[in-house]
Amino acid sequence: MRYLLIVLMSIISASGCFGQTVENESKAFEHFAWGVDVSGSIDMTGEGMSSVNFDGVFGYKNSFFRLLGVGAAVNMVMNSSNRSFPIFAIVRTSFRNRPSLCFLDLRGGISVNDVYGYKKQTGGYGSVGLGITLATGKTFSSHLILGYSFIERTDFEHDGEKFDCRDLHSATLGIGISF
Protein backbone atom coordinates (compact mmCIF):
# COMPACT_ATOMS: atom_id res chain seq x y z
CA MET A 1 0.00 0.00 0.00
CA ARG A 2 2.91 2.31 0.79
CA TYR A 3 4.31 1.68 -2.73
CA LEU A 4 0.97 2.69 -4.30
CA LEU A 5 0.91 5.94 -2.31
CA ILE A 6 4.46 6.73 -3.41
CA VAL A 7 3.54 6.15 -7.07
CA LEU A 8 0.40 8.30 -6.72
CA MET A 9 2.33 11.16 -5.06
CA SER A 10 5.05 10.98 -7.76
CA ILE A 11 2.50 11.26 -10.56
CA ILE A 12 0.73 14.18 -8.89
CA SER A 13 4.05 15.92 -8.27
CA ALA A 14 5.23 15.34 -11.83
CA SER A 15 2.03 16.73 -13.30
CA GLY A 16 2.52 19.91 -11.22
CA CYS A 17 5.97 20.43 -12.76
CA PHE A 18 4.49 21.35 -16.12
CA GLY A 19 3.53 24.84 -14.90
CA GLN A 20 -0.05 25.99 -15.20
CA THR A 21 -0.36 29.78 -15.32
CA VAL A 22 -3.02 31.62 -13.38
CA GLU A 23 -3.45 34.09 -16.25
CA ASN A 24 -4.85 31.38 -18.48
CA GLU A 25 -7.33 29.56 -16.26
CA SER A 26 -9.21 28.07 -19.23
CA LYS A 27 -6.17 25.92 -20.00
CA ALA A 28 -5.58 24.89 -16.37
CA PHE A 29 -6.84 21.34 -17.02
CA GLU A 30 -5.60 21.04 -20.60
CA HIS A 31 -3.35 18.13 -19.62
CA PHE A 32 -5.66 16.46 -17.11
CA ALA A 33 -7.17 13.21 -18.43
CA TRP A 34 -9.69 10.72 -17.12
CA GLY A 35 -11.62 7.82 -18.55
CA VAL A 36 -13.71 4.71 -18.02
CA ASP A 37 -13.55 1.22 -19.52
CA VAL A 38 -15.93 -1.73 -19.53
CA SER A 39 -14.42 -5.11 -20.36
CA GLY A 40 -14.84 -8.84 -20.18
CA SER A 41 -12.09 -11.23 -19.14
CA ILE A 42 -11.94 -14.88 -20.12
CA ASP A 43 -10.13 -17.03 -17.54
CA MET A 44 -7.33 -18.99 -19.24
CA THR A 45 -6.50 -21.10 -16.15
CA GLY A 46 -9.62 -23.27 -16.26
CA GLU A 47 -10.80 -22.08 -12.84
CA GLY A 48 -14.12 -20.71 -14.16
CA MET A 49 -13.20 -17.17 -13.11
CA SER A 50 -14.30 -15.22 -16.22
CA SER A 51 -15.38 -11.74 -15.21
CA VAL A 52 -17.01 -8.45 -16.15
CA ASN A 53 -14.77 -5.48 -15.32
CA PHE A 54 -15.35 -1.76 -14.74
CA ASP A 55 -12.28 0.53 -14.68
CA GLY A 56 -11.78 4.20 -13.90
CA VAL A 57 -8.52 6.04 -14.61
CA PHE A 58 -7.15 9.57 -14.28
CA GLY A 59 -3.85 11.31 -14.78
CA TYR A 60 -1.81 13.38 -17.20
CA LYS A 61 -1.78 13.42 -21.00
CA ASN A 62 0.37 15.09 -23.63
CA SER A 63 1.41 14.45 -27.22
CA PHE A 64 3.48 11.37 -26.25
CA PHE A 65 1.34 9.87 -23.46
CA ARG A 66 -2.34 9.25 -24.02
CA LEU A 67 -2.47 8.70 -20.27
CA LEU A 68 0.07 8.53 -17.47
CA GLY A 69 -1.75 8.07 -14.21
CA VAL A 70 -3.53 5.80 -11.77
CA GLY A 71 -6.72 3.79 -11.79
CA ALA A 72 -8.93 1.33 -10.00
CA ALA A 73 -11.20 -1.45 -11.18
CA VAL A 74 -13.93 -3.81 -10.04
CA ASN A 75 -13.70 -7.32 -11.54
CA MET A 76 -16.85 -9.36 -10.87
CA VAL A 77 -16.66 -13.09 -11.57
CA MET A 78 -19.78 -14.22 -13.43
CA ASN A 79 -20.39 -17.65 -11.89
CA SER A 80 -19.36 -17.12 -8.23
CA SER A 81 -19.11 -14.49 -5.52
CA ASN A 82 -15.40 -13.81 -6.16
CA ARG A 83 -14.39 -10.21 -6.70
CA SER A 84 -11.08 -8.49 -7.40
CA PHE A 85 -10.33 -4.81 -6.92
CA PRO A 86 -7.15 -3.85 -8.83
CA ILE A 87 -5.46 -0.54 -7.96
CA PHE A 88 -2.80 0.35 -10.49
CA ALA A 89 -0.51 2.79 -12.26
CA ILE A 90 -1.27 3.07 -15.97
CA VAL A 91 0.68 4.13 -19.06
CA ARG A 92 -0.97 4.47 -22.47
CA THR A 93 1.29 5.49 -25.32
CA SER A 94 1.77 4.99 -29.04
CA PHE A 95 5.48 5.86 -28.69
CA ARG A 96 4.93 8.80 -31.07
CA ASN A 97 4.29 12.52 -30.71
CA ARG A 98 1.74 12.47 -33.54
CA PRO A 99 -1.75 10.94 -33.38
CA SER A 100 -1.85 7.18 -33.99
CA LEU A 101 -4.63 4.63 -34.29
CA CYS A 102 -2.78 1.99 -32.21
CA PHE A 103 -1.36 2.30 -28.71
CA LEU A 104 0.02 0.22 -25.84
CA ASP A 105 -1.82 0.01 -22.50
CA LEU A 106 0.37 -1.05 -19.53
CA ARG A 107 -0.90 -1.43 -15.94
CA GLY A 108 0.81 -2.56 -12.78
CA GLY A 109 -0.14 -2.55 -9.12
CA ILE A 110 -1.99 -4.57 -6.52
CA SER A 111 -5.28 -6.41 -6.41
CA VAL A 112 -7.44 -6.80 -3.32
CA ASN A 113 -9.23 -10.13 -3.81
CA ASP A 114 -12.44 -11.27 -2.12
CA VAL A 115 -12.17 -15.05 -2.50
CA TYR A 116 -15.34 -17.15 -2.15
CA GLY A 117 -16.69 -14.62 0.36
CA TYR A 118 -14.40 -16.13 3.04
CA LYS A 119 -11.05 -14.45 2.64
CA LYS A 120 -9.70 -11.09 1.57
CA GLN A 121 -6.16 -11.14 0.29
CA THR A 122 -3.82 -8.82 -1.58
CA GLY A 123 -1.62 -9.82 -4.50
CA GLY A 124 0.11 -8.39 -7.52
CA TYR A 125 -1.74 -7.14 -10.59
CA GLY A 126 -0.48 -6.58 -14.11
CA SER A 127 -1.97 -6.05 -17.53
CA VAL A 128 -0.68 -5.38 -21.02
CA GLY A 129 -2.92 -4.58 -23.96
CA LEU A 130 -2.98 -3.34 -27.53
CA GLY A 131 -5.45 -0.52 -28.11
CA ILE A 132 -7.13 0.79 -31.24
CA THR A 133 -8.66 4.25 -31.42
CA LEU A 134 -12.29 4.13 -32.57
CA ALA A 135 -13.25 7.81 -32.65
CA THR A 136 -11.79 11.11 -31.54
CA GLY A 137 -13.19 14.56 -30.98
CA LYS A 138 -11.92 17.80 -29.49
CA THR A 139 -12.45 16.60 -25.92
CA PHE A 140 -12.77 12.81 -26.09
CA SER A 141 -11.34 9.64 -27.58
CA SER A 142 -12.93 6.17 -27.62
CA HIS A 143 -10.94 2.97 -27.89
CA LEU A 144 -10.97 -0.81 -27.95
CA ILE A 145 -8.30 -2.75 -26.00
CA LEU A 146 -7.35 -6.43 -26.36
CA GLY A 147 -5.00 -7.62 -23.66
CA TYR A 148 -3.72 -10.03 -21.06
CA SER A 149 -4.29 -9.65 -17.29
CA PHE A 150 -2.63 -11.30 -14.30
CA ILE A 151 -3.98 -11.39 -10.72
CA GLU A 152 -1.95 -13.05 -7.96
CA ARG A 153 -3.87 -15.18 -5.44
CA THR A 154 -2.76 -17.48 -2.61
CA ASP A 155 -4.18 -20.65 -1.05
CA PHE A 156 -5.96 -20.34 2.29
CA GLU A 157 -7.78 -22.37 4.92
CA HIS A 158 -11.27 -21.63 6.31
CA ASP A 159 -13.06 -23.73 8.97
CA GLY A 160 -10.59 -26.57 8.44
CA GLU A 161 -11.20 -26.65 4.66
CA LYS A 162 -8.28 -25.87 2.35
CA PHE A 163 -9.01 -23.68 -0.67
CA ASP A 164 -6.66 -23.93 -3.64
CA CYS A 165 -6.46 -20.48 -5.29
CA ARG A 166 -4.32 -20.40 -8.39
CA ASP A 167 -3.15 -17.14 -9.93
CA LEU A 168 -5.53 -15.82 -12.58
CA HIS A 169 -4.43 -15.34 -16.19
CA SER A 170 -7.08 -13.77 -18.42
CA ALA A 171 -7.61 -12.60 -21.98
CA THR A 172 -9.45 -9.28 -21.84
CA LEU A 173 -11.45 -7.31 -24.41
CA GLY A 174 -12.79 -3.91 -23.47
CA ILE A 175 -14.20 -0.67 -24.77
CA GLY A 176 -13.64 2.72 -23.21
CA ILE A 177 -13.65 6.46 -23.48
CA SER A 178 -11.12 9.07 -22.37
CA PHE A 179 -11.58 12.78 -21.84
C-alpha positions in Angstrom: 0.0 0.0 0.0 2.9 2.3 0.8 4.3 1.7 -2.7 1.0 2.7 -4.3 0.9 5.9 -2.3 4.5 6.7 -3.4 3.5 6.2 -7.1 0.4 8.3 -6.7 2.3 11.2 -5.1 5.0 11.0 -7.8 2.5 11.3 -10.6 0.7 14.2 -8.9 4.1 15.9 -8.3 5.2 15.3 -11.8 2.0 16.7 -13.3 2.5 19.9 -11.2 6.0 20.4 -12.8 4.5 21.3 -16.1 3.5 24.8 -14.9 0.0 26.0 -15.2 -0.4 29.8 -15.3 -3.0 31.6 -13.4 -3.5 34.1 -16.2 -4.9 31.4 -18.5 -7.3 29.6 -16.3 -9.2 28.1 -19.2 -6.2 25.9 -20.0 -5.6 24.9 -16.4 -6.8 21.3 -17.0 -5.6 21.0 -20.6 -3.3 18.1 -19.6 -5.7 16.5 -17.1 -7.2 13.2 -18.4 -9.7 10.7 -17.1 -11.6 7.8 -18.6 -13.7 4.7 -18.0 -13.5 1.2 -19.5 -15.9 -1.7 -19.5 -14.4 -5.1 -20.4 -14.8 -8.8 -20.2 -12.1 -11.2 -19.1 -11.9 -14.9 -20.1 -10.1 -17.0 -17.5 -7.3 -19.0 -19.2 -6.5 -21.1 -16.2 -9.6 -23.3 -16.3 -10.8 -22.1 -12.8 -14.1 -20.7 -14.2 -13.2 -17.2 -13.1 -14.3 -15.2 -16.2 -15.4 -11.7 -15.2 -17.0 -8.4 -16.1 -14.8 -5.5 -15.3 -15.3 -1.8 -14.7 -12.3 0.5 -14.7 -11.8 4.2 -13.9 -8.5 6.0 -14.6 -7.2 9.6 -14.3 -3.9 11.3 -14.8 -1.8 13.4 -17.2 -1.8 13.4 -21.0 0.4 15.1 -23.6 1.4 14.4 -27.2 3.5 11.4 -26.2 1.3 9.9 -23.5 -2.3 9.2 -24.0 -2.5 8.7 -20.3 0.1 8.5 -17.5 -1.7 8.1 -14.2 -3.5 5.8 -11.8 -6.7 3.8 -11.8 -8.9 1.3 -10.0 -11.2 -1.4 -11.2 -13.9 -3.8 -10.0 -13.7 -7.3 -11.5 -16.9 -9.4 -10.9 -16.7 -13.1 -11.6 -19.8 -14.2 -13.4 -20.4 -17.7 -11.9 -19.4 -17.1 -8.2 -19.1 -14.5 -5.5 -15.4 -13.8 -6.2 -14.4 -10.2 -6.7 -11.1 -8.5 -7.4 -10.3 -4.8 -6.9 -7.1 -3.9 -8.8 -5.5 -0.5 -8.0 -2.8 0.4 -10.5 -0.5 2.8 -12.3 -1.3 3.1 -16.0 0.7 4.1 -19.1 -1.0 4.5 -22.5 1.3 5.5 -25.3 1.8 5.0 -29.0 5.5 5.9 -28.7 4.9 8.8 -31.1 4.3 12.5 -30.7 1.7 12.5 -33.5 -1.7 10.9 -33.4 -1.8 7.2 -34.0 -4.6 4.6 -34.3 -2.8 2.0 -32.2 -1.4 2.3 -28.7 0.0 0.2 -25.8 -1.8 0.0 -22.5 0.4 -1.1 -19.5 -0.9 -1.4 -15.9 0.8 -2.6 -12.8 -0.1 -2.5 -9.1 -2.0 -4.6 -6.5 -5.3 -6.4 -6.4 -7.4 -6.8 -3.3 -9.2 -10.1 -3.8 -12.4 -11.3 -2.1 -12.2 -15.0 -2.5 -15.3 -17.2 -2.2 -16.7 -14.6 0.4 -14.4 -16.1 3.0 -11.1 -14.5 2.6 -9.7 -11.1 1.6 -6.2 -11.1 0.3 -3.8 -8.8 -1.6 -1.6 -9.8 -4.5 0.1 -8.4 -7.5 -1.7 -7.1 -10.6 -0.5 -6.6 -14.1 -2.0 -6.0 -17.5 -0.7 -5.4 -21.0 -2.9 -4.6 -24.0 -3.0 -3.3 -27.5 -5.4 -0.5 -28.1 -7.1 0.8 -31.2 -8.7 4.3 -31.4 -12.3 4.1 -32.6 -13.3 7.8 -32.7 -11.8 11.1 -31.5 -13.2 14.6 -31.0 -11.9 17.8 -29.5 -12.5 16.6 -25.9 -12.8 12.8 -26.1 -11.3 9.6 -27.6 -12.9 6.2 -27.6 -10.9 3.0 -27.9 -11.0 -0.8 -28.0 -8.3 -2.8 -26.0 -7.4 -6.4 -26.4 -5.0 -7.6 -23.7 -3.7 -10.0 -21.1 -4.3 -9.6 -17.3 -2.6 -11.3 -14.3 -4.0 -11.4 -10.7 -1.9 -13.1 -8.0 -3.9 -15.2 -5.4 -2.8 -17.5 -2.6 -4.2 -20.6 -1.1 -6.0 -20.3 2.3 -7.8 -22.4 4.9 -11.3 -21.6 6.3 -13.1 -23.7 9.0 -10.6 -26.6 8.4 -11.2 -26.7 4.7 -8.3 -25.9 2.4 -9.0 -23.7 -0.7 -6.7 -23.9 -3.6 -6.5 -20.5 -5.3 -4.3 -20.4 -8.4 -3.2 -17.1 -9.9 -5.5 -15.8 -12.6 -4.4 -15.3 -16.2 -7.1 -13.8 -18.4 -7.6 -12.6 -22.0 -9.4 -9.3 -21.8 -11.5 -7.3 -24.4 -12.8 -3.9 -23.5 -14.2 -0.7 -24.8 -13.6 2.7 -23.2 -13.7 6.5 -23.5 -11.1 9.1 -22.4 -11.6 12.8 -21.8 
